[in-house]
């Protein structure tokens, strides 16, 4: 461990309404300092644990720091499976709800095979 630090035992709860504003400000500063120290020590401890695990796995610190998390990309667009012969701009992948033009096509007694887009 890189740092050692001992915290004072917490004082018993006191009625703070009797403190002066100056004393409350001083107490606030002490609390903020203690929070910063605790936060820093927590991060240092976690870092040491991570590096220990990495060393046991045969990795150097440099290798660990070079590892990048995968960036989630945009999902790949699904291929068009069906095209409206009356309006080629209207297309459908075959997934999800059927567009109105597909419903009308089927209602007319026609088959989806007739509007299947060639692969």
N, C-alpha and C positions, 0 to 999 in steps of 0.2 A: 504494500500500500504506500502510495507516495506521501500522503499526509496523515497526520494524526491530530485529532482534535477532541477535546473533552468539553461537553456542554455542562454548564452548571445545572444543578438540580432545579427543577421549576419551583418557583416560590409559591407559597400557598396563595390561593385567590384572596384578593383584598378588595375592599370597597373602594373603587377608583373614583367615586364621586367626591371623595375628600382630597384628591390630589389637585395640586395647582396646575394651571395650563402648562407652565414650563416643565413641571415634572412629568406630565402626560406626554409632552412632546419628546422628552428625553427617553421615556419608556417606549414610545413609538419607534424611535431611532434604534433602540436596542433590539426591538422585535424585528425590525426590517433587516438589521445586520445579521441576526440569528437566522432569519429565513434565507438570506442570500448564502450564508455559510452552509446551511443545511442542503440547499439546492446544489451548490458546487460540490459538496462531498458526495451527494447522491450520484451525480453525473460521473465524478471521478471513480467511484466504486463500480458503477456499471461499466465504465470504459475498461477498467482493470479486469473485470470478469469476462468481458467480450474478448479482450486480448489473450487472456489465459485460455479460453476455449479455442481461439484461433491458433495459438501456439501448439496446443495439444493436437490440433487437426493438421499441423504441419504448414501453417500459413504464416507469413510475416505480416507485420503491421502494415507495411506498404501494400501488400496484396489485399489485405482486408479493406483498406481505404480506397483501393482502386475498383472494388466491386460496386457496380452500379445496379440499382434496382431496375427491373424492366419498366419501360414507360408504356402505360396502357395506350394502345392505339385505337383508332376508330375501327369498329367492327367492319369486316369485309362486306361489301354490298353483295346481296344475293343475285344470282344470275337471273336474267329475264327468261321465263319459261313460256309465256303466252303473249301474243301481240294481237291487237284489234285490227282485223283486215281493213276496216273502214277508216281507221285513224291510227297509223303506225306509231304515233307518239304515245298512245295509250298502251301500256305494258303492265304485266303482272307477273310476279315471281312464282306464284302458285302457293305462297304462304300467306297466312292471315285471311282476313275477310275478302270475299270475292268483290271486285269492283262492280259497279252497276252495269258496265258494258258486258262483263262476263256473265252476270246473272241474266241479262237480256238475251245474250247469245244462247245460253242453255235453255231459257224459257221458250225460245223459238224452235227447240227440238234439235239443236245442233250439238256436236260433240266438242269437248275440249281438245281432242286430238287434231281437229281441223284448224285450230288456231295456235297449235304448239309451235314455238320458235325453234328453227333448226339449230342444232348445237354447234 
